[in-house]
Amino acid sequence: MTFGSSLLAAIPGLRHAFFTREGGVSGGIYEGLNGGLGSNDDPANVAENRRRMAEQMGVAPERLLSAHQIHSPDVVVATGPWQGDKPRADALVTSTEGIAIGVTAADCGPILFADAAARVIGAAHAGWKGALTGVLESTIEAMEKLGADRSGIVAAIGPLIRQHSYEVGGEFVERFLDLPPPRPLARAAARPALVLSRTRLVLNGGRCSHQMNTTVLPSIFSR
């Protein structure tokens, strides 16, 4: 089972998906479509799951690229399969045809970006820490360096944790009070409001769609 964005689906030649755990071969705590290369799942199951995802994206398995995520504002440019270990970052961008880039998310926000005219795409993993420290800004800036125009970029936010499942204390809210307006503090700095607000802010005229599901859906990758 996957979710999609009408904005991204309207771009010719672009495939995208927000995968859930359904449709995979892993068992136990990784049951379903676990594509986490760093997990303790059976490597053969992970490989098969990633093959299925790559097939849906129309690429070879080795051209489905993800990073070692560390809740940072860091972004890497993908031009082909990684040589050696995966880079440590929370966003990827590319202008290379035939590459699928992706991020993993449990309760954080997975965000996909595309500039149809420039043929530049991006993917970012934005939890509260990444959104606060600039992962969205870093992604857009990296796309611009590849030729994208900020006003022509569209973004799609995938399923992420909602307010009724995410309780925080006053000390957490204090972190956001220093943010410049608009301050996304609805319902005690709710993560969807933060991610959506920051995405719209950095796009500066671009378009953004979002899937605000009431149920938190497990991501394609297990931690």
Secondary structure as the mmCIF struct_conf table of DSSP 4:
data_model
#
loop_
_struct_conf.conf_type_id
_struct_conf.id
_struct_conf.beg_label_comp_id
_struct_conf.beg_label_asym_id
_struct_conf.beg_label_seq_id
_struct_conf.end_label_comp_id
_struct_conf.end_label_asym_id
_struct_conf.end_label_seq_id
STRN STRN1 THR A 2 PHE A 3
HELX_RH_AL_P HELX_RH_AL_P1 SER A 6 ALA A 9
TURN_TY1_P TURN_TY1_P1 ALA A 10 ALA A 10
BEND BEND1 ILE A 11 ILE A 11
TURN_TY1_P TURN_TY1_P2 PRO A 12 GLY A 13
STRN STRN2 PHE A 18 PHE A 19
BEND BEND2 ARG A 21 ARG A 21
TURN_TY1_P TURN_TY1_P3 GLU A 22 GLY A 23
STRN STRN3 SER A 26 SER A 26
HELX_RH_3T_P HELX_RH_3T_P1 GLY A 28 TYR A 30
STRN STRN4 GLY A 32 GLY A 32
TURN_TY1_P TURN_TY1_P4 LEU A 37 GLY A 38
BEND BEND3 SER A 39 ASP A 41
HELX_RH_AL_P HELX_RH_AL_P2 PRO A 43 MET A 57
TURN_TY1_P TURN_TY1_P5 GLY A 58 GLY A 58
BEND BEND4 VAL A 59 VAL A 59
HELX_RH_3T_P HELX_RH_3T_P2 PRO A 61 ARG A 63
STRN STRN5 LEU A 64 LEU A 65
STRN STRN6 HIS A 68 HIS A 68
BEND BEND5 HIS A 71 PRO A 73
STRN STRN7 VAL A 75 VAL A 77
BEND BEND6 THR A 79 PRO A 81
BEND BEND7 GLN A 83 ASP A 85
HELX_LH_PP_P HELX_LH_PP_P1 LYS A 86 PRO A 87
STRN STRN8 ARG A 88 ARG A 88
BEND BEND8 ASP A 90 ASP A 90
STRN STRN9 ALA A 91 THR A 94
TURN_TY1_P TURN_TY1_P6 GLU A 97 GLY A 98
STRN STRN10 ALA A 100 ILE A 101
BEND BEND9 ALA A 106 CYS A 108
STRN STRN11 GLY A 109 ASP A 115
TURN_TY1_P TURN_TY1_P7 ALA A 116 ARG A 119
STRN STRN12 VAL A 120 ALA A 126
HELX_RH_AL_P HELX_RH_AL_P3 TRP A 128 THR A 133
TURN_TY1_P TURN_TY1_P8 GLY A 134 GLY A 134
HELX_RH_AL_P HELX_RH_AL_P4 VAL A 135 LYS A 145
TURN_TY1_P TURN_TY1_P9 LEU A 146 GLY A 147
HELX_RH_3T_P HELX_RH_3T_P3 ARG A 150 GLY A 152
STRN STRN13 ILE A 153 ILE A 157
HELX_RH_3T_P HELX_RH_3T_P4 GLN A 163 SER A 165
HELX_RH_AL_P HELX_RH_AL_P5 GLY A 170 GLU A 174
TURN_TY1_P TURN_TY1_P10 ARG A 175 ASP A 178
BEND BEND10 LEU A 179 LEU A 179
HELX_LH_PP_P HELX_LH_PP_P2 PRO A 180 PRO A 180
BEND BEND11 PRO A 181 PRO A 182
HELX_RH_AL_P HELX_RH_AL_P6 ALA A 186 ALA A 189
HELX_RH_AL_P HELX_RH_AL_P7 ARG A 191 LEU A 203
BEND BEND12 ASN A 204 GLY A 205
STRN STRN14 ARG A 207 HIS A 210
BEND BEND13 THR A 214 THR A 215
HELX_LH_PP_P HELX_LH_PP_P3 VAL A 216 PRO A 218
BEND BEND14 ILE A 220 PHE A 221
#
